[in-house]
Amino acid sequence: MTAAAMRLYLPQGNSFSAPVAVEGAPGVDLIACYWTLAGAYVFGEDDHSPWRFRERAEAAGRAGYTGFGFKQADLRQILAHHSCAEVRHILADNGLRHVELEALFDWCADGEARRRSDADRHLLLATAAELGAHRIKAAGDFGGANWPVEHMHNAFQVLARQARDVGSTFTLEPIAFSNIPDLDTALAIIGNSAGKGGGLMLDSWHVTRGRMSLAQIAALPPGTIGGAELDDGTLETVGSPIADTLDRRRLCGEGEFDLPAFIAAVQASGYNGPWGVEIISAAQRALPLTAAATRSFDTTARLFAGTPLSD
């Protein structure tokens, strides 16, 4: 993107302008985030996909994706039937070279919640090492926990060191209805680990709904953003924030978000990695696998290259 185009797309403060096409960006890689191709899963501790991993990987590759996302419950199902070597071969056979893992919660908790979190942490780190996953998502608490920022900062530094040791990055996602609700809180927690095993995960849904500053995102030092994800929706919340987040996301370009401005801000910070496509919605869950892959890829690819939609 040219400097002139970048200036055109960057908004002032928290404003969101009408969507416009982003200047072509050849070579951008798109990751099919776990939820996008998971089908009719049921949210909860065992929210694995009813579709087989190989079929999802093949659908993602045919659609044009170059990356694939795994969630821990689904990952356990997959590893009960495939070795990590087999998973690597299936990904490679379908041109899926970028791997994203999610999601670690309760990394600041204690008791039984922490025991479960540590088991997830072990699985996600071990899998990152085996599959060469470049990022592992982490998030805050949605249930009212009030951990001090200093406590979260210290705990996250451990996560970052562990991720760095396996060649990965723990990316922390600010979410308005969590105890990490904004950029400033997330940045304080990440601290000096940014670009050294730690980083931000920025999702257009949470950035837009949280009214996070695109100017602040654009000014972040290179290496701070460890991952970025795209989806669309209405500017105002419909119903409860959590239900809206889990059921009403839209395909890119089919909502009211200013996705070109979000992309431009993230790129201005120096981020040049793959972009996740995270469509979490009742409509997406109801689609056949091929349609879920093709529609989500095509609508997102248009943001970068102006490619026509597939039939």
Secondary structure, DSSP 8 states (H G I E B T S, - for coil): --HHHHHHH--STT-----------TT--EEE-GGGG--S--SSTT---SS-HHHHHHHHHHHT--EEEEEHHHHHHHHTTS-HHHHHHHHHHTT--EEEEEEE--TT--HHHHHHHHHHHHHHHHHHHHHT-SEEEEE--SS-----HHHHHHHHHHHHHHHHHTT--EEEE--TTSSS-SHHHHHHHHGGGBTTTEEEEEEHHHHHHTT--HHHHHTS-TTSEEEEEE-B--SS--SSHHHHHHHB-B-TTSSS--HHHHHHHHHHTT--S-EEE---BHHHHTS-HHHHHHHHHHHHHHHHH------
